Amino acid sequence: MNQRLHLAASRFERLSRDATEILCQPGWIHMGEPPIDWGAEIREQFRFGQWLGGLRLWMASLYRQRFPRYSAAELAELYGRCEFREFYFQAGDRLEFDDNTFSMIVSEHFFEHLFLGDAIALLRECHRILKPGGVIRTCVPDADLRTYAAAEPPGYPSSRVPWTHHQKHLSRWSVYSLSEALKIAGLEPVPVMCCTKDGQFVNVLPTSETDGYAGCLEPELISTTAYFRRLPSLVVDGIKR
């Protein structure tokens, strides 16, 4: 059985049923956020002056309390299928896995919360733990070039949010900078969804027949993005040769 890693994972209760159908299966290890304290998250939004965001989060939490995606029994069953570990990272850390362990790594909206040096250090760790033919699929905000929304404001989400806070975006990514970071980490970058500097929106899901994917260990997982919550975004694959 292939081993797969969901890096900086969302809690399963936040994921769609399409996503958990893919991600909550034997063979997946999830490294991600601790259980969510909705009250604390909402209070922080208001404390940082994010009144609209706080109101939206409050309304969403009320809705999910009344209409949860999953029952308590369903959540217990989902978490019982696979392994979920709380995850924190800074440059110099080593992921607790042997070399050449995983066939696929998936990460959504996490690398923007790392400074560039930390991001490259983590990508190098991902290269180490991927098998040859393995893929890391990284999804981040397309901060500056996106044509489907306004550019991300500097200091997102607000200048009032300190740089040490988990909501703060510490890196701004484009298809060019993310591809270069993957190259530095020893991975071959292949854009999947992105905006280019000439205003084009690229959205092409690969298959095992696509150039660069010969010998890919996970043909089914590379041909879908159903496990991502926040699309459209910038999505770039990094292939280990």
MARBAFI-385655 format. One record per atom (N, C-alpha, C): atom name; residue number from 1; x negated, y negated, z. Coordinates in steps of 0.001 Angstrom, whole numbers, plus 500000, padded with zeros to 6 digits. Each point is the difference from the previous one (the first is absolute). Layout:
- CA/NUM/X/Y/Z
...
! end
This chain:
- N/1/499163/501201/500000
- CA/1/500837/498799/500000
- C/1/499126/498746/500000
- N/2/500343/499031/499135
- CA/2/499280/498737/499983
- C/2/500244/499231/501288
- N/3/498956/499293/500460
- CA/3/500129/499100/501137
- C/3/500151/498577/499469
- N/4/500965/499256/500548
- CA/4/500289/498641/499548
- C/4/500043/499070/501195
- N/5/499585/498755/499790
- CA/5/499916/499023/501085
- C/5/500836/498778/499677
- N/6/500884/499629/500911
- CA/6/500779/498760/499928
- C/6/499333/499027/500954
- N/7/499274/499046/499457
- CA/7/499130/499125/500782
- C/7/500718/498708/500366
- N/8/499957/499640/501294
- CA/8/500716/498830/500505
- C/8/501496/500141/499714
- N/9/500532/501141/500394
- CA/9/501361/500388/499651
- C/9/501039/499223/500791
- N/10/501137/499741/499364
- CA/10/501171/499508/500707
- C/10/500635/501151/500773
- N/11/500691/499657/501088
- CA/11/500782/501010/500697
- C/11/501058/500568/499055
- N/12/500313/501260/500160
- CA/12/500916/500659/499070
- C/12/501387/499371/500023
- N/13/500404/499447/501154
- CA/13/501332/499404/500087
- C/13/500156/498775/499103
- N/14/498895/499453/499502
- CA/14/500051/498850/499107
- C/14/499988/500408/498527
- N/15/499761/501264/499727
- CA/15/499844/500450/498618
- C/15/501320/500482/499422
- N/16/500116/499894/498690
- CA/16/501177/500519/499315
- C/16/499984/501523/500010
- N/17/501148/500575/499708
- CA/17/500063/501453/499924
- C/17/499174/500539/498834
- N/18/499919/499243/498912
- CA/18/499132/500421/498888
- C/18/498548/500081/500462
- N/19/499580/499020/500828
- CA/19/498614/499985/500476
- C/19/499733/501141/500959
- N/20/500896/500223/500965
- CA/20/499743/501070/500968
- C/20/500091/501376/499346
- N/21/500779/500108/498937
- CA/21/500061/501279/499286
- C/21/498624/500365/499440
- N/22/499223/498983/499632
- CA/22/498655/500242/499466
- C/22/498965/500075/501119
- N/23/500065/499047/500924
- CA/23/498921/499821/500970
- C/23/500097/500900/501222
- N/24/501191/500383/500385
- CA/24/500189/500774/501231
- C/24/500063/501485/499680
- N/25/498881/500508/499523
- CA/25/499884/501401/499622
- C/25/498713/500560/500602
- N/26/499934/501303/500207
- CA/26/498742/500598/500462
- C/26/498846/499623/499071
- N/27/498856/499774/500600
- CA/27/498826/499605/499224
- C/27/499702/498517/500071
- N/28/500973/499201/500445
- CA/28/499776/498559/500153
- C/28/499547/499682/501423
- N/29/499017/499120/500107
- CA/29/499638/499362/501262
- C/29/500300/498516/499857
- N/30/500694/499440/500975
- CA/30/500390/498595/499983
- C/30/499251/499267/501109
- N/31/499257/498959/499625
- CA/31/499302/499165/500973
- C/31/500605/498608/499895
- N/32/500700/499558/501065
- CA/32/500726/498756/499845
- C/32/500377/499310/501280
- N/33/501081/499236/499897
- CA/33/500369/499078/501063
- C/33/500655/500730/501166
- N/34/499846/499457/501221
- CA/34/500693/500580/501155
- C/34/501500/499756/499883
- N/35/500791/500614/500876
- CA/35/501441/499728/499979
- C/35/500292/498504/500066
- N/36/501006/499552/499268
- CA/36/500263/498581/499812
- C/36/500794/499439/501167
- N/37/499516/498902/500566
- CA/37/500733/499249/501017
- C/37/500686/498842/499284
- N/38/501251/500211/499576
- CA/38/500689/498998/499192
- C/38/500141/498676/500743
- N/39/500309/500062/501293
- CA/39/500159/498756/500756
- C/39/498732/499172/500002
- N/40/498845/500655/500209
- CA/40/498728/499282/500003
- C/40/499689/499426/498619
- N/41/500290/500771/498940
- CA/41/499755/499515/498642
- C/41/500836/498753/499704
- N/42/501267/500019/500411
- CA/42/500892/498858/499748
- C/42/499546/498788/500793
- N/43/499643/500205/501272
- CA/43/499523/498868/500819
- C/43/498740/499385/499413
- N/44/499113/500835/499462
- CA/44/498781/499463/499390
- C/44/500320/499172/498765
- N/45/500943/500457/499191
- CA/45/500400/499222/498825
- C/45/500444/498597/500421
- N/46/500837/499919/501008
- CA/46/500489/498700/500471
- C/46/498856/499178/500621
- N/47/499120/500674/500752
- CA/47/498884/499290/500651
- C/47/499070/499359/498975
- N/48/499844/500654/498850
- CA/48/499131/499468/498956
- C/48/500733/499064/499039
- N/49/501244/499664/500332
- CA/49/500744/499072/499152
- C/49/500598/500631/498767
- N/50/500027/501343/499936
- CA/50/500580/500699/498851
- C/50/501488/500246/500270
- N/51/500779/498905/500004
- CA/51/501387/500096/500421
- C/51/500833/500864/499046
- N/52/499817/499796/498709
- CA/52/500764/500786/499037
- C/52/499602/501467/500071
- N/53/498685/500249/500069
- CA/53/499534/501383/500106
- C/53/500485/500664/501274
- N/54/499975/499267/501100
- CA/54/500476/500548/501261
- C/54/501482/500321/499958
- N/55/500776/499101/499371
- CA/55/501436/500234/499886
- C/55/500288/501219/499130
- N/56/499277/500107/498889
- CA/56/500184/501165/499127
- C/56/499640/501297/500721
- N/57/498905/499968/500759
- CA/57/499574/501190/500723
- C/57/501017/500373/501079
- N/58/500529/498997/500678
- CA/58/501008/500242/501035
- C/58/501253/500633/499389
- N/59/500450/499442/498870
- CA/59/501192/500548/499347
- C/59/499735/501418/499487
- N/60/498790/500220/499456
- CA/60/499659/501335/499503
- C/60/499958/501009/501147
- N/61/499456/499578/501160
- CA/61/499931/500919/501136
- C/61/501391/500345/500507
- N/62/500901/499010/500024
- CA/62/501376/500270/500412
- C/62/500680/500970/499034
- N/63/499754/499780/498706
- CA/63/500600/500873/498987
- C/63/499500/501428/500160
- N/64/498675/500145/500198
- CA/64/499439/501344/500098
- C/64/500397/500689/501305
- N/65/500238/499215/501059
- CA/65/500504/500611/501223
- C/65/501394/500592/499785
- N/66/500795/499283/499220
- CA/66/501368/500456/499751
- C/66/500060/501060/498900
- N/67/499126/499825/498990
- CA/67/500006/500920/498864
- C/67/498565/500506/499753
- N/68/499494/500833/500889
- CA/68/498621/500493/499813
- C/68/499899/500872/498751
- N/69/498834/499961/499369
- CA/69/499787/500854/498830
- C/69/500045/501475/500384
- N/70/499501/500302/501191
- CA/70/499882/501387/500426
- C/70/500532/500138/501424
- N/71/500597/501119/500288
- CA/71/500407/500308/501367
- C/71/498755/500366/500813
- N/72/500144/500038/501315
- CA/72/498885/500385/500864
- C/72/499516/501413/499647
- N/73/500932/500882/499705
- CA/73/499622/501372/499642
- C/73/499236/500038/498681
- N/74/500439/499191/499031
- CA/74/499304/499952/498712
- C/74/498585/499463/500163
- N/75/499839/498942/500815
- CA/75/498662/499446/500224
- C/75/499089/501015/500674
- N/76/500519/500690/500989
- CA/76/499192/501017/500665
- C/76/499560/501069/499006
- N/77/500886/500360/499102
- CA/77/499665/501002/498989
- C/77/498948/499481/499031
- N/78/500112/498708/499591
- CA/78/499019/499406/499096
- C/78/498616/499960/500646
- N/79/499934/499518/501245
- CA/79/498706/499917/500677
- C/79/499442/501392/500288
- N/80/500884/500990/500125
- CA/80/499546/501352/500255
- C/80/499397/500689/498793
- N/81/500285/499479/498806
- CA/81/499481/500638/498781
- C/81/498517/499753/499782
- N/82/499500/498887/500525
- CA/82/498636/499588/499679
- C/82/499404/499272/501204
- N/83/498801/499516/499850
- CA/83/499275/499381/501113
- C/83/499991/498484/499851
- N/84/500315/499280/501090
- CA/84/499981/498535/500001
- C/84/499065/499547/501118
- N/85/498983/499200/499637
- CA/85/499041/499473/500977
- C/85/500018/498475/499944
- N/86/499880/499351/501156
- CA/86/499848/498545/499999
- C/86/498618/499651/499451
- N/87/499916/498866/499303
- CA/87/498813/499693/499198
- C/87/499572/498545/500176
- N/88/498712/499816/500246
- CA/88/499366/498677/500040
- C/88/498658/500147/499280
- N/89/499533/498936/499359
- CA/89/498742/500109/499253
- C/89/499243/498686/500029
- N/90/498668/500098/500123
- CA/90/499104/498877/499765
- C/90/498705/500548/499416
- N/91/499258/499134/499323
- CA/91/498768/500430/499341
- C/91/499096/500719/500993
- N/92/499441/501111/499575
- CA/92/499166/500819/500869
- C/92/500730/501219/500511
- N/93/501350/499955/499964
- CA/93/500778/501171/500408
- C/93/499862/501109/498960
- N/94/500133/501214/500472
- CA/94/499962/501164/499128
- C/94/501328/500735/500129
- N/95/500625/500273/498881
- CA/95/501227/500784/500031
- C/95/499669/501425/500437
- N/96/500818/500553/500859
- CA/96/499675/501269/500654
- C/96/500362/501195/499112
- N/97/499425/499993/498806
- CA/97/500229/501102/499071
- C/97/498673/500364/499341
- N/98/499896/501255/499596
- CA/98/498799/500444/499304
- C/98/499964/499441/498578
- N/99/498822/499996/499409
- CA/99/499862/499624/498598
- C/99/500879/500909/499132
- N/100/500494/499436/498897
- CA/100/500712/500797/498990
- C/100/501197/500767/500586
- N/101/500812/499290/500785
- CA/101/501137/500638/500668
- C/101/501302/499817/499239
- N/102/500241/498799/499441
- CA/102/501335/499647/499507
- C/102/500049/499942/498477
- N/103/501149/500405/499468
- CA/103/500245/499903/498568
- C/103/500669/498679/499627
- N/104/500665/499350/500975
- CA/104/500725/498749/499735
- C/104/500040/499171/501269
- N/105/499769/498695/499853
- CA/105/500178/499031/501085
- C/105/500945/498928/499486
- N/106/500992/499654/500795
- CA/106/500966/498962/499654
- C/106/499948/498931/501075
- N/107/499928/498736/499587
- CA/107/499987/498892/500950
- C/107/500851/498868/499462
- N/108/500917/499486/500827
- CA/108/500897/498923/499561
- C/108/499901/498796/500921
- N/109/499683/498851/499405
- CA/109/499987/498704/500684
- C/109/499247/500074/501324
- N/110/498736/500418/499884
- CA/110/499110/500037/501155
- C/110/498684/499282/499742
- N/111/499406/500186/498822
- CA/111/498663/499468/499760
- C/111/499971/498472/500007
- N/112/501150/499341/499806
- CA/112/500037/498539/500119
- C/112/499833/499539/501439
- N/113/500148/500908/500959
- CA/113/499845/499663/501415
- C/113/498569/500211/500478
- N/114/499080/500327/499077
- CA/114/498589/500185/500316
- C/114/499167/498928/499317
- N/115/498946/499555/500676
- CA/115/499007/499172/499317
- C/115/499309/500846/498932
- N/116/499411/499330/499016
- CA/116/499452/500704/498834
- C/116/498996/501068/500398
- N/117/499092/499678/500916
- CA/117/498993/500983/500404
- C/117/500616/501227/500638
- N/118/501022/499800/500834
- CA/118/500687/501125/500621
- C/118/500745/500824/498956
- N/119/500620/499312/499027
- CA/119/500732/500705/498948
- C/119/499065/500904/499197
- N/120/498836/499468/499621
- CA/120/499050/500808/499223
- C/120/499465/501153/500845
- N/121/499760/499754/501281
- CA/121/499541/501074/500885
- C/121/501033/501118/500073
- N/122/501276/499643/500080
- CA/122/501047/501018/500060
- C/122/500133/500727/498664
- N/123/499880/499276/498898
- CA/123/500051/500666/498691
- C/123/498836/500978/499839
- N/124/498836/499658/500535
- CA/124/498873/500936/499948
- C/124/500304/501254/500814
- N/125/500647/499827/501140
- CA/125/500419/501160/500782
- C/125/501011/500845/499221
- N/126/500902/499336/499296
- CA/126/500963/500735/499181
- C/126/499292/500785/498900
- N/127/498983/499383/499387
- CA/127/499212/500719/498992
- C/127/499365/501242/500615
- N/128/499474/499867/501203
- CA/128/499319/501129/500652
- C/128/500951/501166/500246
- N/129/501220/499708/500447
- CA/129/500906/501077/500404
- C/129/500853/500527/498839
- N/130/499969/499320/498847
- CA/130/500695/500514/498819
- C/130/499199/501123/499348
- N/131/500721/500974/499469
- CA/131/499367/501014/499167
- C/131/499711/499425/498617
- N/132/499011/500523/499291
- CA/132/499850/499617/498591
- C/132/501296/500296/499242
- N/133/500468/499023/499224
- CA/133/501292/500112/499345
- C/133/501139/499457/500833
- N/134/499698/499612/501257
- CA/134/501000/499403/500870
- C/134/500206/498531/499683
- N/135/501121/499450/500461
- CA/135/500397/498628/499687
- C/135/500427/499291/501275
- N/136/499570/498757/500169
- CA/136/500605/499106/500977
- C/136/500861/499005/499237
- N/137/501278/499940/500327
- CA/137/500912/499038/499390
- C/137/500254/498887/501019
- N/138/499528/498807/499675
- CA/138/500067/498866/500912
- C/138/501014/498987/499486
- N/139/500928/499614/500861
- CA/139/501048/499024/499696
- C/139/499827/498814/500940
- N/140/499833/498807/499441
- CA/140/499832/498770/500785
- C/140/500778/498876/499321
- N/141/500212/498883/500674
- CA/141/500620/498858/499319
- C/141/499114/499489/498865
- N/142/500607/499706/498877
- CA/142/499304/499367/498873
- C/142/500021/498502/500289
- N/143/499020/499546/500779
- CA/143/500132/498718/500701
- C/143/500059/498792/499072
- N/144/499157/499963/498976
- CA/144/499858/498775/499201
- C/144/500577/500093/498594
- N/145/499989/501181/499407
- CA/145/500327/500114/498575
- C/145/501421/500453/499724
- N/146/500745/500374/501014
- CA/146/501327/500576/499754
- C/146/500912/499014/499285
- N/147/500738/500519/499041
- CA/147/500932/499186/499217
- C/147/501443/500203/500452
- N/148/500252/501025/500809
- CA/148/501347/500321/500455
- C/148/500362/499292/501301
- N/149/499050/499235/500577
- CA/149/500241/499229/501221
- C/149/498941/498915/500077
- N/150/500250/499008/500851
- CA/150/499014/498935/500200
- C/150/498734/500576/500617
- N/151/498873/499349/499730
- CA/151/498738/500442/500589
- C/151/500107/499987/501518
- N/152/499290/500917/500624
- CA/152/500011/500084/501453
- C/152/499368/498742/500594
- N/153/500626/499348/500982
- CA/153/499406/498795/500576
- C/153/498734/500324/500777
- N/154/499036/499078/500035
- CA/154/498784/500235/500796
- C/154/500347/500232/501463
- N/155/499227/500879/500629
- CA/155/500208/500268/501418
- C/155/501272/500740/500319
- N/156/500539/500735/499022
- CA/156/501268/500705/500176
- C/156/499967/500853/501278
- N/157/501108/500027/500771
- CA/157/501315/499412/499717
- C/157/500143/498541/500413
- N/158/499039/499471/500774
- CA/158/500088/498618/500444
- C/158/498667/499587/500584
- N/159/499683/498717/499896
- CA/159/498782/499494/500625
- C/159/500073/500097/501514
- N/160/501194/500162/500558
- CA/160/500161/500120/501445
- C/160/499713/501409/500505
- N/161/499955/500973/499081
- CA/161/499699/501378/500388
- C/161/498484/500157/500110
- N/162/499472/500404/501158
- CA/162/498538/500085/500163
- C/162/499398/501095/499125
- N/163/498714/499854/499706
- CA/163/499315/500953/499124
- C/163/499910/501391/500626
- N/164/500157/500081/501319
- CA/164/499904/501285/500676
- C/164/501329/500752/500033
- N/165/501075/499399/499489
- CA/165/501313/500619/500095
- C/165/500209/501010/498879
- N/166/500737/501083/500303
- CA/166/500147/501076/499025
- C/166/500786/499578/498763
- N/167/500784/498904/500074
- CA/167/500744/499552/498828
- C/167/499130/499222/499013
- N/168/498869/499511/500445
- CA/168/499205/499072/499185
- C/168/499374/500710/498803
- N/169/500070/499348/498838
- CA/169/499300/500485/498820
- C/169/498596/499398/499990
- N/170/498995/500860/500016
- CA/170/498606/499573/500100
- C/170/499276/500052/498658
- N/171/500614/500647/499011
- CA/171/499427/500070/498648
- C/171/501100/499735/498981
- N/172/499630/499353/498907
- CA/172/500915/499759/498884
- C/172/499526/500857/498837
- N/173/500899/500849/499486
- CA/173/499596/500953/498979
- C/173/500645/499685/498655
- N/174/499230/500241/498959
- CA/174/500494/500048/498624
- C/174/499520/501319/499417
- N/175/500458/500344/498809
- CA/175/499551/501238/499387
- C/175/498487/499982/499789
- N/176/499437/498813/499830
- CA/176/498560/499894/499741
- C/176/499192/500218/501280
- N/177/500400/499359/501086
- CA/177/499238/500145/501243
- C/177/500179/501393/500605
- N/178/501221/500557/499927
- CA/178/500206/501333/500550
- C/178/499252/501052/499176
- N/179/500005/499847/498695
- CA/179/499243/500928/499154
- C/179/498512/499930/500324
- N/180/499480/498799/500225
- CA/180/498578/499856/500327
- C/180/499682/500631/501348
- N/181/500887/499826/500989
- CA/181/499786/500614/501311
- C/181/499972/501526/499894
- N/182/500886/500566/499187
- CA/182/500004/501447/499797
- C/182/498703/500465/499339
- N/183/499512/499221/499024
- CA/183/498730/500345/499355
- C/183/498854/499995/501009
- N/184/499945/498965/500838
- CA/184/498943/499909/501007
- C/184/500028/501207/500924
- N/185/501220/500513/500281
- CA/185/500146/501159/500876
- C/185/499692/501312/499286
- N/186/499691/499944/498700
- CA/186/499647/501206/499255
- C/186/501153/500665/499290
- N/187/501151/499308/499922
- CA/187/501199/500546/499374
- C/187/500235/499367/498634
- N/188/500632/500739/499111
- CA/188/500325/499471/498676
- C/188/501396/499375/500037
- N/189/500117/498681/499806
- CA/189/501313/499367/500112
- C/189/500829/500151/498730
- N/190/501304/500240/500189
- CA/190/500954/500040/498899
- C/190/501249/499238/500443
- N/191/500290/498833/499409
- CA/191/501209/499256/500373
- C/191/501265/500778/499640
- N/192/500962/499976/500905
- CA/192/501294/500648/499788
- C/192/501100/498946/499880
- N/193/500008/499034/500905
- CA/193/500972/498903/499964
- C/193/499254/498724/500395
- N/194/500031/499006/499132
- CA/194/499241/498781/500285
- C/194/500435/498873/499076
- N/195/499592/498794/500352
- CA/195/500109/498846/499121
- C/195/498602/499582/499589
- N/196/499827/499667/498726
- CA/196/498699/499608/499482
- C/196/499887/498486/499949
- N/197/498784/499525/499783
- CA/197/499771/498548/500009
- C/197/500665/499300/498830
- N/198/500395/500750/498961
- CA/198/500723/499387/498882
- C/198/501512/500147/500139
- N/199/500462/500414/501189
- CA/199/501423/500002/500284
- C/199/500739/501274/499654
- N/200/499303/501034/499594
- CA/200/500657/501269/499687
- C/200/500287/500789/501274
- N/201/501140/500693/500016
- CA/201/500330/500908/501091
- C/201/499826/501423/499484
- N/202/499076/500722/500605
- CA/202/499679/501364/499602
- C/202/500640/500946/501000
- N/203/500748/500984/499493
- CA/203/500647/500988/500868
- C/203/500054/501321/499239
- N/204/498948/500787/500137
- CA/204/499881/501245/499246
- C/204/499584/501108/500965
- N/205/500920/500916/500281
- CA/205/499671/501133/500852
- C/205/499208/501034/499206
- N/206/498889/500457/500529
- CA/206/499188/500973/499266
- C/206/500541/501416/500144
- N/207/499505/500864/499159
- CA/207/500196/501442/500116
- C/207/498625/500643/499927
- N/208/499963/501300/500126
- CA/208/498718/500703/499892
- C/208/499416/499903/498597
- N/209/500823/499573/499015
- CA/209/499519/499829/498629
- C/209/499457/498598/499736
- N/210/500215/499069/500935
- CA/210/499533/498628/499831
- C/210/498484/499955/500080
- N/211/499401/499139/499181
- CA/211/498540/499850/500023
- C/211/499517/499737/501422
- N/212/498990/500753/500403
- CA/212/499416/499828/501326
- C/212/500535/500960/501044
- N/213/501136/500650/499701
- CA/213/500629/500858/501006
- C/213/499815/501493/499714
- N/214/499183/500340/499051
- CA/214/499731/501411/499741
- C/214/499407/500631/501261
- N/215/500549/501121/500404
- CA/215/499527/500651/501209
- C/215/500591/499434/501276
- N/216/500968/499090/499886
- CA/216/500644/499422/501182
- C/216/500632/501110/500834
- N/217/499802/499950/501307
- CA/217/500480/501057/500888
- C/217/501473/499868/500356
- N/218/500596/498834/499739
- CA/218/501377/499739/500420
- C/218/500828/499403/498858
- N/219/500247/500772/498933
- CA/219/500720/499439/498845
- C/219/501408/499520/500342
- N/220/500690/500655/500922
- CA/220/501356/499567/500338
- C/220/499999/498698/500793
- N/221/499046/499838/500917
- CA/221/499977/498803/500846
- C/221/499550/498761/499242
- N/222/499138/500163/498985
- CA/222/499571/498815/499258
- C/222/501076/499508/499040
- N/223/500977/500839/499696
- CA/223/501012/499632/499007
- C/223/501236/499359/500625
- N/224/499923/499636/501293
- CA/224/501119/499334/500665
- C/224/499472/498958/500984
- N/225/500835/499018/500300
- CA/225/499720/499051/501090
- C/225/501182/499972/500971
- N/226/500782/501084/500036
- CA/226/501197/500045/500842
- C/226/499673/499939/501481
- N/227/498738/500247/500372
- CA/227/499607/499949/501404
- C/227/499669/498592/500469
- N/228/500024/499000/499100
- CA/228/499725/498619/500383
- C/228/501288/499252/500304
- N/229/499942/499107/500991
- CA/229/501160/499221/500420
- C/229/500086/498667/499275
- N/230/498843/499374/499734
- CA/230/499987/498602/499577
- C/230/499444/499865/498578
- N/231/500890/500206/499065
- CA/231/499665/499845/498586
- C/231/500919/498949/499395
- N/232/499526/499238/499008
- CA/232/498680/500085/499378
- C/232/498901/499457/500903
- N/233/498816/500546/499833
- CA/233/498802/499594/500718
- C/233/498815/500284/499088
- N/234/498820/499779/500515
- CA/234/498771/500371/499307
- C/234/499654/501432/500398
- N/235/499941/500896/499031
- CA/235/499684/501408/500254
- C/235/498830/500399/499100
- N/236/498929/500453/500611
- CA/236/498813/500430/499254
- C/236/499539/501344/500567
- N/237/499746/500942/499119
- CA/237/499442/501296/500406
- C/237/498478/499914/500027
- N/238/499416/500759/500912
- CA/238/498553/500200/500030
- C/238/499743/501490/499896
- N/239/499308/500431/498954
- CA/239/499773/501426/499744
- C/239/498568/500363/500401
- N/240/499867/501096/500721
- CA/240/498670/500491/500369
- C/240/499522/501007/498964
- N/241/498852/499736/499433
- CA/241/499418/500904/499016
- C/241/499067/501004/500657
! end
